Amino acid sequence: MNILDEVSAAWGWTGIVPDELVTENEFGNLIIKDPEDKFWRICPEELTCEVVADSIDAYNVLIQDDEFNEDWFMADMVAIGEKKLGELKEGHKFCLVVPGALGGDYDAKNIKSVAFGALIKKSGEVGKQLHDLPEGAEFKFEK
């Protein structure tokens, strides 16, 4: 699996053009650099893909921010996932069964482990279906 190809296929609708994987966390969040040196964060549990820094200097400031790091490392959630499911298998990440963006709770009952590529693909597909809907709108998922 080439994660940049997965990102391009699943999240390209956001405008991201993946050039380099900068880092990833245990919940499949990614920081991707594009050819214009913008840094994007994909957050599968929130079904988002957005620019978090528009230059290397801005990225270096961001990664020094305590609030960003607490959100990024998700230490409490990783500990809950490991307690419930054990250590992750190669090529797998933790995820929320019901994404937080859809009201899913950040707790043990809502965590599972899934293949990394499948997480990126499915979160991008669902994010695309939801991105233009107003808050509270009714919707049906397309398969």
DSSP file (Angstrom, degrees, kcal/mol; ACC not computed):
  #  RESIDUE AA STRUCTURE BP1 BP2  ACC     N-H-->O    O-->H-N    N-H-->O    O-->H-N    TCO  KAPPA ALPHA  PHI   PSI    X-CA   Y-CA   Z-CA
    1    1 A M              0   0    0      0, 0.0     2,-0.7     0, 0.0     3,-0.1   0.000 360.0 360.0 360.0 127.8    0.0    0.0    0.0
    2    2 A N     >  -     0   0    0      1,-0.2     4,-2.1     2,-0.0     3,-0.4  -0.908 360.0-158.0-100.3 110.8    1.3    3.4   -0.9
    3    3 A I  H  > S+     0   0    0     -2,-0.7     4,-2.7     1,-0.2     5,-0.2   0.828  90.0  56.6 -63.1 -33.1   -0.3    5.8    1.6
    4    4 A L  H  > S+     0   0    0      2,-0.2     4,-2.4     1,-0.2    -1,-0.2   0.894 108.2  47.8 -66.1 -37.7    0.2    8.8   -0.7
    5    5 A D  H  > S+     0   0    0     -3,-0.4     4,-2.5     2,-0.2    -2,-0.2   0.901 111.8  50.7 -65.6 -40.5   -1.8    7.1   -3.5
    6    6 A E  H  X S+     0   0    0     -4,-2.1     4,-2.7     2,-0.2     5,-0.3   0.927 111.4  47.8 -61.7 -45.1   -4.5    6.2   -0.9
    7    7 A V  H  X S+     0   0    0     -4,-2.7     4,-3.1     1,-0.2     5,-0.4   0.932 111.5  50.3 -61.5 -46.5   -4.7    9.8    0.3
    8    8 A S  H  X S+     0   0    0     -4,-2.4     4,-1.2     1,-0.2    -1,-0.2   0.918 115.2  42.8 -58.8 -45.3   -4.9   11.1   -3.3
    9    9 A A  H  < S+     0   0    0     -4,-2.5    -1,-0.2     2,-0.2    -2,-0.2   0.902 123.9  34.9 -69.2 -41.3   -7.7    8.7   -4.2
   10   10 A A  H  < S+     0   0    0     -4,-2.7    -2,-0.2    -5,-0.2   118,-0.2   0.828 132.7  23.2 -85.6 -33.3   -9.7    9.1   -1.0
   11   11 A W  H ><>S+     0   0    0     -4,-3.1     3,-2.4    -5,-0.3     5,-0.6   0.366  84.4 106.9-119.1   3.3   -9.1   12.7   -0.2
   12   12 A G  G ><5 +     0   0    0     -4,-1.2     3,-1.9    -5,-0.4    -1,-0.1   0.771  68.9  74.0 -56.1 -27.0   -8.2   14.4   -3.5
   13   13 A W  G 3 5S+     0   0    0      1,-0.3    -1,-0.3    -4,-0.2    -2,-0.1   0.690  88.9  61.3 -60.2 -17.9  -11.7   16.0   -3.6
   14   14 A T  G < 5S-     0   0    0     -3,-2.4    -1,-0.3     2,-0.1    -2,-0.2   0.617 121.5-104.8 -83.0 -13.0  -10.4   18.4   -0.9
   15   15 A G  T < 5S+     0   0    0     -3,-1.9    -3,-0.1     1,-0.3     2,-0.1   0.330  71.0 146.7 103.3  -5.5   -7.7   19.8   -3.1
   16   16 A I      < -     0   0    0     -5,-0.6    -1,-0.3    -9,-0.1    -2,-0.1  -0.424  29.6-169.8 -66.4 136.1   -4.8   17.9   -1.4
   17   17 A V        -     0   0    0     -2,-0.1     2,-0.1    15,-0.1    -1,-0.1  -0.884  22.3-141.6-123.3  95.8   -2.0   16.9   -3.7
   18   18 A P        +     0   0    0      0, 0.0    16,-0.2     0, 0.0     3,-0.1  -0.369  36.7 156.5 -67.8 130.1    0.1   14.6   -1.5
   19   19 A D        +     0   0    0     14,-2.4     2,-0.3     1,-0.3    15,-0.2   0.664  66.1  10.1-117.1 -37.0    3.9   14.9   -2.0
   20   20 A E  E     -A   33   0A   0     13,-1.9    13,-2.9   -16,-0.1     2,-0.7  -0.982  61.4-131.2-151.2 133.1    5.4   13.6    1.2
   21   21 A L  E     +A   32   0A   0     -2,-0.3    11,-0.2    11,-0.2     3,-0.1  -0.770  26.4 179.1 -80.1 118.6    4.1   11.8    4.3
   22   22 A V  E     -     0   0A   0      9,-2.9     2,-0.3    -2,-0.7    -1,-0.2   0.907  58.3 -30.1 -88.0 -49.0    5.5   13.8    7.2
   23   23 A T  E     -A   31   0A   0      8,-1.3     8,-2.5     2,-0.0    -1,-0.4  -0.983  50.4-156.6-163.2 165.0    4.1   11.9   10.1
   24   24 A E  E     -A   30   0A   0     -2,-0.3     6,-0.2     6,-0.2     2,-0.2  -0.964  11.0-144.0-143.7 157.8    1.2    9.7   11.3
   25   25 A N    >   -     0   0    0      4,-1.8     3,-1.7    -2,-0.3    48,-0.1  -0.647  37.6 -92.5-118.5-178.9   -0.3    8.8   14.6
   26   26 A E  T 3  S+     0   0    0      1,-0.3    68,-2.9    47,-0.2    47,-0.1   0.595 122.6  55.5 -71.9 -11.1   -1.9    5.6   16.1
   27   27 A F  T 3  S-     0   0    0     66,-0.2    -1,-0.3     2,-0.1    18,-0.2   0.143 121.9-102.3-104.7  17.3   -5.4    6.8   15.0
   28   28 A G    <   +     0   0    0     -3,-1.7     2,-0.2     1,-0.3    -2,-0.1   0.601  69.0 152.1  76.1  11.0   -4.4    7.2   11.3
   29   29 A N        -     0   0    0     43,-0.2    -4,-1.8    14,-0.1     2,-0.4  -0.531  27.3-161.0 -69.4 143.1   -4.1   10.9   11.4
   30   30 A L  E     -AB  24  42A   0     12,-1.8    12,-2.2    -6,-0.2     2,-0.5  -0.946  23.4-152.5-127.9 146.6   -1.6   12.1    8.9
   31   31 A I  E     -AB  23  41A   0     -8,-2.5    -9,-2.9    -2,-0.4    -8,-1.3  -0.992  27.1-176.3-112.2 121.0    0.5   15.2    8.2
   32   32 A I  E     -AB  21  40A   0      8,-2.5     8,-3.2    -2,-0.5     2,-0.4  -0.952  17.5-145.7-120.4 134.0    1.1   15.4    4.5
   33   33 A K  E     -AB  20  39A   0    -13,-2.9   -14,-2.4    -2,-0.4   -13,-1.9  -0.833  16.7-151.7 -96.3 137.2    3.2   18.0    2.7
   34   34 A D    >   -     0   0    0      4,-2.5     3,-2.1    -2,-0.4     4,-0.1  -0.504  34.9 -93.5 -99.8 175.3    2.1   19.1   -0.8
   35   35 A P  T 3  S+     0   0    0      0, 0.0    -1,-0.0     0, 0.0    -2,-0.0   0.709 125.5  57.3 -62.7 -19.2    4.3   20.4   -3.7
   36   36 A E  T 3  S-     0   0    0      2,-0.1     3,-0.1    19,-0.0    -3,-0.0   0.265 120.1-109.0 -93.0  11.7    3.7   24.0   -2.5
   37   37 A D  S <  S+     0   0    0     -3,-2.1     2,-0.3     1,-0.3    -4,-0.0   0.769  71.7 143.4  63.6  29.4    5.1   23.2    0.9
   38   38 A K        -     0   0    0     17,-0.1    -4,-2.5    -4,-0.1     2,-0.5  -0.750  45.5-135.6 -91.4 148.8    1.7   23.4    2.6
   39   39 A F  E     -BC  33  53A   0     14,-3.5    13,-3.3    -2,-0.3    14,-1.5  -0.929  20.1-166.8-112.0 123.5    1.1   20.9    5.4
   40   40 A W  E     -BC  32  51A   0     -8,-3.2    -8,-2.5    -2,-0.5     2,-0.5  -0.815   9.0-149.3-109.5 145.4   -2.3   19.1    5.5
   41   41 A R  E     -BC  31  50A   0      9,-3.0     9,-2.0    -2,-0.3     2,-0.6  -0.973   3.9-160.3-115.3 126.2   -3.8   17.1    8.4
   42   42 A I  E     -BC  30  49A   0    -12,-2.2   -12,-1.8    -2,-0.5     7,-0.2  -0.922   8.6-174.8 -99.9 127.0   -6.1   14.2    7.7
   43   43 A C  E >>> - C   0  48A   0      5,-2.8     5,-1.7    -2,-0.6     3,-1.4  -0.846   6.2-173.2-125.1  90.8   -8.2   13.4   10.7
   44   44 A P  G >45S+     0   0    0      0, 0.0     3,-0.6     0, 0.0    -1,-0.1   0.832  83.1  57.0 -57.4 -35.4  -10.2   10.3   10.0
   45   45 A E  G 345S+     0   0    0      1,-0.2    56,-1.6   -18,-0.2    55,-1.1   0.736 116.7  35.6 -72.0 -19.0  -12.2   10.5   13.3
   46   46 A E  G <45S-     0   0    0     -3,-1.4    -1,-0.2    54,-0.2     3,-0.1   0.354 106.8-126.6-109.9   2.6  -13.4   14.0   12.4
   47   47 A L  T <<5 +     0   0    0     -4,-0.8     2,-0.3    -3,-0.6    -2,-0.1   0.864  64.0 134.5  56.6  41.3  -13.7   13.2    8.6
   48   48 A T  E   < -C   43   0A   0     -5,-1.7    -5,-2.8     2,-0.0     2,-0.3  -0.884  39.1-179.0-125.1 153.8  -11.5   16.2    7.8
   49   49 A C  E     +C   42   0A   0     -2,-0.3     2,-0.3    -7,-0.2    -7,-0.2  -0.869  30.9 147.1-146.5 109.2   -8.5   17.0    5.6
   50   50 A E  E     -C   41   0A   0     -9,-2.0    -9,-3.0    -2,-0.3     2,-0.3  -0.975  52.4 -92.5-148.0 157.4   -7.3   20.6    5.8
   51   51 A V  E     +C   40   0A   0     -2,-0.3   -11,-0.3   -11,-0.3     3,-0.1  -0.548  34.8 174.9 -69.9 128.0   -4.2   22.8    5.6
   52   52 A V  E    S+     0   0A   0    -13,-3.3     2,-0.3     1,-0.4   -12,-0.2   0.544  70.9  18.2-110.2 -14.3   -2.7   23.2    9.1
   53   53 A A  E     -C   39   0A   0    -14,-1.5   -14,-3.5     8,-0.0    -1,-0.4  -0.946  56.5-155.4-156.8 136.4    0.4   25.2    8.1
   54   54 A D  S    S+     0   0    0     -2,-0.3     2,-0.3   -16,-0.2     3,-0.1   0.295  80.0  18.0 -99.3  10.7    1.2   27.1    4.9
   55   55 A S  S  > S-     0   0    0      1,-0.1     4,-2.2   -16,-0.1     5,-0.1  -0.974  82.4-101.4-164.9 166.8    5.0   26.8    5.2
   56   56 A I  H  > S+     0   0    0     -2,-0.3     4,-2.6     2,-0.2     5,-0.2   0.873 122.2  54.1 -63.2 -36.8    7.7   24.8    6.9
   57   57 A D  H  > S+     0   0    0      2,-0.2     4,-1.7     1,-0.2    -1,-0.2   0.930 109.3  46.7 -63.8 -44.3    8.2   27.7    9.3
   58   58 A A  H  > S+     0   0    0      1,-0.2     4,-2.4     2,-0.2    -2,-0.2   0.881 112.2  51.6 -65.1 -37.2    4.5   27.7   10.2
   59   59 A Y  H  X S+     0   0    0     -4,-2.2     4,-2.4     2,-0.2    -2,-0.2   0.918 106.8  53.0 -64.5 -43.2    4.6   23.9   10.6
   60   60 A N  H  < S+     0   0    0     -4,-2.6     4,-0.2     1,-0.2    -1,-0.2   0.847 111.0  47.1 -62.6 -33.5    7.6   24.2   13.0
   61   61 A V  H >< S+     0   0    0     -4,-1.7     3,-1.4    -5,-0.2     4,-0.4   0.923 110.1  53.9 -68.9 -45.3    5.7   26.6   15.1
   62   62 A L  H >< S+     0   0    0     -4,-2.4     3,-1.8     1,-0.3    -2,-0.2   0.900 103.4  54.3 -56.9 -44.6    2.6   24.3   15.1
   63   63 A I  T 3< S+     0   0    0     -4,-2.4    -1,-0.3     1,-0.3    -2,-0.2   0.548 103.6  57.3 -74.9  -3.7    4.5   21.3   16.3
   64   64 A Q  T <  S+     0   0    0     -3,-1.4     2,-0.5    -4,-0.2    -1,-0.3   0.508  82.7 106.2 -94.2  -7.9    5.7   23.3   19.3
   65   65 A D    <>  -     0   0    0     -3,-1.8     4,-2.5    -4,-0.4     5,-0.2  -0.608  62.8-150.6 -79.4 122.6    2.2   24.1   20.4
   66   66 A D  H  > S+     0   0    0     -2,-0.5     4,-2.5     1,-0.2     5,-0.2   0.882  95.9  51.5 -60.3 -41.2    1.1   22.1   23.5
   67   67 A E  H  > S+     0   0    0      2,-0.2     4,-2.1     1,-0.2    -1,-0.2   0.920 110.7  48.2 -64.5 -43.5   -2.6   22.0   22.5
   68   68 A F  H  > S+     0   0    0      1,-0.2     4,-3.1    -6,-0.2    -2,-0.2   0.939 112.5  49.1 -59.9 -46.9   -1.8   20.7   19.0
   69   69 A N  H  X S+     0   0    0     -4,-2.5     4,-2.8     2,-0.2     5,-0.3   0.879 109.0  51.6 -64.0 -38.8    0.5   18.0   20.4
   70   70 A E  H  X S+     0   0    0     -4,-2.5     4,-1.3     1,-0.2     5,-0.3   0.932 115.6  42.3 -62.3 -44.1   -2.1   16.9   23.0
   71   71 A D  H  < S+     0   0    0     -4,-2.1    -2,-0.2    -5,-0.2    -1,-0.2   0.899 116.5  49.4 -67.6 -40.6   -4.7   16.6   20.2
   72   72 A W  H  < S+     0   0    0     -4,-3.1    -2,-0.2     1,-0.2    -3,-0.2   0.945 113.2  42.0 -66.7 -50.4   -2.1   15.0   17.8
   73   73 A F  H  < S-     0   0    0     -4,-2.8   -47,-0.2    -5,-0.2    -1,-0.2   0.756  81.3-161.3 -75.8 -23.3   -0.7   12.3   20.0
   74   74 A M     X  +     0   0    0     -4,-1.3     4,-2.8    -5,-0.3     5,-0.2   0.852  20.1 171.6  49.1  42.1   -4.1   11.3   21.5
   75   75 A A  H  > S+     0   0    0     -5,-0.3     4,-2.3     1,-0.2     5,-0.2   0.860  70.7  49.1 -55.7 -43.6   -2.3    9.6   24.4
   76   76 A D  H  > S+     0   0    0      1,-0.2     4,-2.1     2,-0.2    -1,-0.2   0.917 113.9  46.0 -63.9 -42.6   -5.4    8.9   26.5
   77   77 A M  H  > S+     0   0    0      2,-0.2     4,-2.7     1,-0.2    -2,-0.2   0.878 111.1  52.1 -69.3 -37.5   -7.2    7.4   23.5
   78   78 A V  H  X S+     0   0    0     -4,-2.8     4,-2.8     2,-0.2     5,-0.2   0.922 109.7  50.1 -62.8 -43.0   -4.2    5.3   22.5
   79   79 A A  H  X S+     0   0    0     -4,-2.3     4,-2.2    -5,-0.2    -2,-0.2   0.904 111.4  48.4 -62.3 -41.0   -4.0    4.0   26.1
   80   80 A I  H  X S+     0   0    0     -4,-2.1     4,-2.3     2,-0.2    -2,-0.2   0.926 112.7  48.8 -63.8 -44.5   -7.7    3.1   26.0
   81   81 A G  H  X S+     0   0    0     -4,-2.7     4,-3.2     1,-0.2     5,-0.5   0.908 112.2  47.6 -62.1 -43.3   -7.3    1.4   22.6
   82   82 A E  H  X S+     0   0    0     -4,-2.8     4,-1.8     3,-0.2    -1,-0.2   0.875 111.5  50.9 -67.6 -36.4   -4.3   -0.6   23.8
   83   83 A K  H  < S+     0   0    0     -4,-2.2    -2,-0.2    -5,-0.2    -1,-0.2   0.909 119.4  36.6 -65.8 -41.0   -6.1   -1.6   27.0
   84   84 A K  H  < S+     0   0    0     -4,-2.3    -2,-0.2    -5,-0.2    -3,-0.2   0.905 137.0  15.3 -76.8 -43.2   -9.1   -2.8   25.1
   85   85 A L  H  < S-     0   0    0     -4,-3.2    -3,-0.2     1,-0.3    -2,-0.2   0.505  96.6-127.7-115.5  -8.2   -7.5   -4.3   22.0
   86   86 A G     <  -     0   0    0     -4,-1.8    -1,-0.3    -5,-0.5    -2,-0.1  -0.343  59.9 -20.6  82.8-173.5   -3.8   -4.7   22.8
   87   87 A E  S    S-     0   0    0      1,-0.1     2,-0.1    -2,-0.1    -5,-0.0  -0.347  80.5 -97.5 -68.7 149.9   -1.0   -3.4   20.6
   88   88 A L        -     0   0    0      1,-0.1     2,-0.1     4,-0.1    -1,-0.1  -0.398  34.6-122.2 -68.0 140.7   -1.8   -2.6   17.0
   89   89 A K    >   -     0   0    0      1,-0.1     3,-2.0    -2,-0.1    -1,-0.1  -0.453  47.3 -76.2 -73.7 155.9   -0.9   -5.2   14.4
   90   90 A E  T 3  S+     0   0    0      1,-0.3    -1,-0.1    -2,-0.1     3,-0.1  -0.279 121.2  16.3 -51.3 132.3    1.4   -4.2   11.6
   91   91 A G  T 3  S+     0   0    0      1,-0.3    25,-3.0    -3,-0.1    26,-0.3   0.577 106.1 109.5  79.2   9.8   -0.5   -2.0    9.1
   92   92 A H  E <   -D  115   0B   0     -3,-2.0     2,-0.3    23,-0.3    -1,-0.3  -0.828  44.1-169.9-118.4 157.3   -3.4   -1.3   11.4
   93   93 A K  E     -D  114   0B   0     21,-2.6    21,-2.5    -2,-0.3   -66,-0.2  -0.936  29.4-105.6-135.6 158.8   -4.6    1.8   13.3
   94   94 A F  E     +D  113   0B   0    -68,-2.9     2,-0.3    -2,-0.3    19,-0.2  -0.519  44.0 175.5 -75.6 155.3   -7.1    2.5   16.0
   95   95 A C  E     -D  112   0B   0     17,-2.3    17,-2.1    -2,-0.2     2,-0.5  -0.981  35.8-104.0-153.3 163.8  -10.3    4.2   14.9
   96   96 A L  E     -D  111   0B   0     -2,-0.3    15,-0.2    15,-0.2    10,-0.1  -0.811  22.5-145.3 -88.5 129.9  -13.7    5.3   16.2
   97   97 A V  S    S+     0   0    0     13,-2.6    -1,-0.2    -2,-0.5    14,-0.1   0.953  99.7  31.2 -59.3 -50.4  -16.4    3.0   15.0
   98   98 A V  S    S-     0   0    0     12,-0.3    -1,-0.3     7,-0.2     5,-0.0  -0.951 105.0-121.1-105.5 113.6  -18.8    6.0   14.8
   99   99 A P    > > -     0   0    0      0, 0.0     5,-2.4     0, 0.0     3,-1.8  -0.130  14.2-120.4 -55.3 148.8  -16.6    9.0   13.9
  100  100 A G  G > 5S+     0   0    0    -55,-1.1     3,-2.0     1,-0.3   -54,-0.2   0.844 113.7  64.8 -56.5 -34.4  -16.6   11.9   16.3
  101  101 A A  G 3 5S+     0   0    0    -56,-1.6    -1,-0.3     1,-0.3   -55,-0.1   0.717 104.1  46.8 -62.7 -20.3  -17.9   14.1   13.4
  102  102 A L  G < 5S-     0   0    0     -3,-1.8    -1,-0.3   -57,-0.3    -2,-0.2   0.150 133.5 -88.1-107.2  17.0  -21.1   11.9   13.5
  103  103 A G  T < 5S+     0   0    0     -3,-2.0    -3,-0.2     1,-0.3    -2,-0.1   0.522  73.7 157.0  92.6   6.3  -21.5   12.1   17.3
  104  104 A G      < -     0   0    0     -5,-2.4    -1,-0.3   -59,-0.2     2,-0.2  -0.386  41.1-118.5 -66.4 142.0  -19.3    9.1   18.1
  105  105 A D        -     0   0    0     -2,-0.1     2,-1.4     1,-0.1    -7,-0.2  -0.515   9.6-128.1 -81.9 147.6  -17.9    9.0   21.6
  106  106 A Y  S    S+     0   0    0     -2,-0.2     2,-0.3   -10,-0.1    -1,-0.1  -0.636  73.3 104.9 -91.2  74.0  -14.2    9.1   22.3
  107  107 A D  S >  S-     0   0    0     -2,-1.4     3,-1.7     1,-0.0     4,-0.0  -0.913  86.6 -90.2-148.4 173.5  -14.4    6.0   24.6
  108  108 A A  G >  S+     0   0    0     -2,-0.3     3,-1.4     1,-0.3    -1,-0.0   0.818 118.2  60.7 -59.5 -35.2  -13.5    2.3   24.8
  109  109 A K  G 3  S+     0   0    0      1,-0.3    -1,-0.3   -12,-0.0    -3,-0.1   0.713 107.4  46.7 -66.3 -18.1  -16.9    1.2   23.5
  110  110 A N  G <  S+     0   0    0     -3,-1.7   -13,-2.6    -5,-0.1     2,-0.4   0.154  93.4  96.4-112.0  17.8  -16.3    3.1   20.2
  111  111 A I  E <   +D   96   0B   0     -3,-1.4     2,-0.3   -15,-0.2   -15,-0.2  -0.892  38.1 153.1-112.5 138.7  -12.8    2.0   19.4
  112  112 A K  E     -D   95   0B   0    -17,-2.1   -17,-2.3    -2,-0.4     2,-0.4  -0.901  39.2-111.2-143.8 176.7  -11.6   -0.7   17.1
  113  113 A S  E     +D   94   0B   0     -2,-0.3     2,-0.3   -19,-0.2   -19,-0.2  -0.901  36.8 173.1-113.1 146.0   -8.6   -1.5   15.0
  114  114 A V  E     -D   93   0B   0    -21,-2.5   -21,-2.6    -2,-0.4     2,-0.1  -0.974  42.2 -81.5-148.7 155.8   -8.7   -1.4   11.2
  115  115 A A  E  >  -D   92   0B   0     -2,-0.3     4,-2.1   -23,-0.2   -23,-0.3  -0.408  42.3-128.0 -60.2 134.9   -6.3   -1.7    8.3
  116  116 A F  H  > S+     0   0    0    -25,-3.0     4,-2.2     1,-0.2     5,-0.2   0.900 106.0  49.5 -55.2 -49.5   -4.7    1.7    7.7
  117  117 A G  H  > S+     0   0    0    -26,-0.3     4,-2.5     1,-0.2    -1,-0.2   0.888 109.9  51.5 -60.0 -40.3   -5.5    1.9    4.0
  118  118 A A  H  > S+     0   0    0      2,-0.2     4,-2.9     1,-0.2     5,-0.3   0.880 108.2  52.6 -64.7 -37.8   -9.1    1.0    4.7
  119  119 A L  H  X S+     0   0    0     -4,-2.1     4,-2.3     2,-0.2     5,-0.3   0.930 111.5  45.1 -62.9 -46.3   -9.4    3.7    7.3
  120  120 A I  H  X S+     0   0    0     -4,-2.2     4,-1.8     2,-0.2    -2,-0.2   0.926 116.3  47.0 -63.6 -44.6   -8.0    6.4    4.9
  121  121 A K  H  X S+     0   0    0     -4,-2.5     4,-2.2    -5,-0.2    -2,-0.2   0.960 115.9  41.9 -62.9 -53.2  -10.3    5.2    2.1
  122  122 A K  H  X S+     0   0    0     -4,-2.9     4,-2.7     1,-0.2     5,-0.3   0.897 113.6  51.3 -67.0 -41.2  -13.5    5.0    4.1
  123  123 A S  H  X S+     0   0    0     -4,-2.3     4,-2.7    -5,-0.3    -1,-0.2   0.892 111.5  49.2 -64.5 -37.2  -13.0    8.2    6.0
  124  124 A G  H  X S+     0   0    0     -4,-1.8     4,-2.1    -5,-0.3    -1,-0.2   0.905 111.5  49.1 -65.5 -41.2  -12.4   10.1    2.8
  125  125 A E  H  X S+     0   0    0     -4,-2.2     4,-1.7     2,-0.2    -2,-0.2   0.932 115.7  42.3 -63.6 -46.1  -15.5    8.5    1.2
  126  126 A V  H  X S+     0   0    0     -4,-2.7     4,-1.6     1,-0.2    -2,-0.2   0.915 112.5  54.1 -68.7 -42.3  -17.7    9.5    4.1
  127  127 A G  H  X S+     0   0    0     -4,-2.7     4,-1.7    -5,-0.3    -1,-0.2   0.896 107.6  51.2 -57.3 -40.6  -16.1   12.9    4.5
  128  128 A K  H  < S+     0   0    0     -4,-2.1     4,-0.4     1,-0.2    -1,-0.2   0.898 108.4  51.3 -63.9 -40.7  -16.9   13.6    0.8
  129  129 A Q  H  < S+     0   0    0     -4,-1.7    -1,-0.2     1,-0.2    -2,-0.2   0.806 119.7  35.7 -66.1 -28.3  -20.5   12.6    1.3
  130  130 A L  H >< S+     0   0    0     -4,-1.6     3,-1.7    -3,-0.1    -1,-0.2   0.631  88.5  94.5 -99.2 -15.8  -20.9   14.9    4.3
  131  131 A H  T 3< S+     0   0    0     -4,-1.7    -1,-0.1     1,-0.3    -2,-0.1   0.741  91.8  37.4 -60.9 -29.2  -18.7   17.9    3.4
  132  132 A D  T 3  S+     0   0    0     -4,-0.4    -1,-0.3    -3,-0.2    -2,-0.1   0.445  91.1 108.9-100.5   0.7  -21.4   20.2    1.9
  133  133 A L  S <  S-     0   0    0     -3,-1.7     3,-0.1     1,-0.1     2,-0.1  -0.548  71.2-119.1 -79.2 139.9  -24.2   19.3    4.2
  134  134 A P    >   -     0   0    0      0, 0.0     3,-2.1     0, 0.0    -1,-0.1  -0.427  46.5 -81.6 -69.8 153.6  -25.4   21.9    6.7
  135  135 A E  T 3  S+     0   0    0      1,-0.3     0, 0.0    -2,-0.1     0, 0.0  -0.304 118.3  18.8 -56.7 133.6  -25.0   20.9   10.4
  136  136 A G  T 3  S+     0   0    0      1,-0.3    -1,-0.3    -3,-0.1     2,-0.0   0.397  89.7 145.7  86.5  -2.2  -28.0   18.7   11.5
  137  137 A A    <   -     0   0    0     -3,-2.1    -1,-0.3     1,-0.1     2,-0.2  -0.347  50.7-118.1 -68.0 147.5  -29.0   17.8    7.9
  138  138 A E        +     0   0    0     -2,-0.0     2,-0.3     2,-0.0    -1,-0.1  -0.591  41.7 170.6 -81.4 149.3  -30.3   14.3    7.3
  139  139 A F        -     0   0    0     -2,-0.2     2,-0.4    -6,-0.0    -9,-0.0  -0.980  29.6-140.9-154.4 162.8  -28.3   12.1    5.0
  140  140 A K        -     0   0    0     -2,-0.3     2,-0.2   -11,-0.1    -2,-0.0  -0.995  29.5-121.3-126.3 135.0  -28.0    8.5    3.6
  141  141 A F        -     0   0    0     -2,-0.4     2,-0.4     2,-0.0   -15,-0.1  -0.543  19.0-138.0 -76.0 139.7  -24.6    7.0    3.0
  142  142 A E              0   0    0     -2,-0.2   -13,-0.1   -17,-0.1    -1,-0.0  -0.787 360.0 360.0 -91.0 141.2  -23.8    5.8   -0.5
  143  143 A K              0   0    0     -2,-0.4    -1,-0.1     0, 0.0    -2,-0.0   0.463 360.0 360.0 -85.3 360.0  -22.0    2.5   -0.6
